[in-house]
Amino acid sequence: MGGAVVDEGPTGIKAPDGGWGWAVLFGCFIITGFSYAFPKAVSVFFKELMHEFGIGYSDTAWISSILLAMLYGTGPLCSVCVNRFGCRPVMLVGGLFASLGMVAASFCRSIIQIYLTTGVITGLGLALNFQPSLIMLNRYFNKRRPIANGLAAAGSPVFLCALSPLGQLLQDHYGWRGGFLILGGLLLNCCVCAALMRPLVAPQVGGGTEPQGPQRPPQRLLDLSVFRDRGFLIYAVAASIMVLGLFVPPVFVVSYAKDMGVPDTKAAFLLTILGFIDIFARPTAGFITGLKKVRPYSVYLFSFAMFFNGFTDLTGSTATDYGGLVVFCIFFGISYGMVGALQFEVLMAIVGTQKFSSAIGLVLLLEAVAVLIGPPSGGKLLDATKVYKYVFILAGAEVLTSSLVLLLGNFFCIGKRKRPEVTEPEEVASEEKLHKPPVDVGVDSREVEHFLKAEPEKNGEVVHTPETSV
């Protein structure tokens, strides 16, 4: 799909695939957990906020929506900051913002102030941590990148299982203001993770200061040339359609169970089942994708994961009792974990390290629109029909459509990138003409030096051809 790119880092440095990379992976695990679980974990404070400010549930729900919108919608801004200042400084500032927003929220006197502090400031801080951490993970891992992505993605369900009970405990003992203040202090750990993001440095030649490897041109603050890559365009369209329905079932499955007459505690346990399965599904999917015989087909595996998820939504719509919903949550956790582990691995494989910082920002911006449309559209469908079955069918149809877009687009994209055929006599003649030096003309060292400088791609660097396509 546009070619699987082999990268050696931003300055020609080969990814170490270990060493300090494991510390980077640990930091990415924590950042991913905070970024994805925090918007859901703050929902435990909603009832107390409703009582404090005299507002409705829809008003408090905007806190999580603004957090997610900032996490996704500020992607291009994060890309510009990373390309200008580097990953570590951006993450340090982001950690301070994330903490400052929650601390300031503990002193707020209106829901609008909560929107600005918890929603905008903390959301921006998490965004400035999430995207750079993935970029650093991509630079430190190449051969082991699929399993590294799977382990980092597992931070989301792990932190969700931990932060929600912690938030409830803090609310019971210290109220929502004390809980926000303590969570703000907890978010300062993002700065610790940022300190782990040590930039890769080229080895020195003797005692000199010139790094080994070819020097590449300066990177643009936001590289829009990724839109010329058909593989990236197909991925962006498919991912945007997928997000329309991907997050809908977890939002409505508890209410679906309550509508069947299931007690509140048993209904809430469904999310625990989903999260527990998700914890193991993500590293497993990353390990399978990293296998030598499977990795060249990672795009097709990602398409299968989306198809599996959409099909699970459709079958979940037929559930008539609590047991059926438990089975649905098990299979949804597996497919959801596969999608979570593969989505950024596939994007890395398509665009490579050099363009990944810009590509992920643009993809997250497109997904931000879908995130704001998906769950509310499901809610409106539920208000109009009063039937949860139709919500799950709509979500499944959207995810299935995205899998077909990725599968068919990927297939035809590769089919059109065939190398032009060259007849054997012409090829032999051209090779002889290229390699046979003139008889009467001498070749000195200056000409050799000029030749080597004129064709650096034939002197040790990786050349991308249609044969490297996934």
Secondary structure, 3 states (H helix, E strand, C coil): CCCCCCCCCCCCCCCCCCCCHHHHHHHHHHHHHHHHHHHHHHHHHHHHHHHHHCCCHHHHHHHHHHHHHHHHHCHHHHHHHHHHHCHHHHHHHHHHHHHHHHHHHCCCCCHHHHHHHHHHHHHHHHHHHHHHHHHHHHHHCCCCHHHHHHHHHCHHHHHHHHHHHHHHHHHHHHHHHHHHHHHHHHCCHHHHHHHHCCCCCCCECCCCCCECCCCCCCCCCCCHHHHHCHHHHHHHHHHHHHHHHHCHHHHHHHHHHHHCCCCHHHHHHHHHHHHHHHHHHHHHHHHHHCCCCCHHHHHHHHHHHHHHHHHHHHHHCCCCCHHHHHHHHHHHHHHHHHHHHHHHHHHHHHHHHHHHHHHHHHHHHHHHHHHHHHHHHHHHHHHHHCCHHHHHHHHHHHHHHHHHHHHHHHHHHHHCCCCCCCCHHHHHHHHHHHHCCCCCCCCCHHHHHHHHHHCHHHCCCCCCCHHHCC
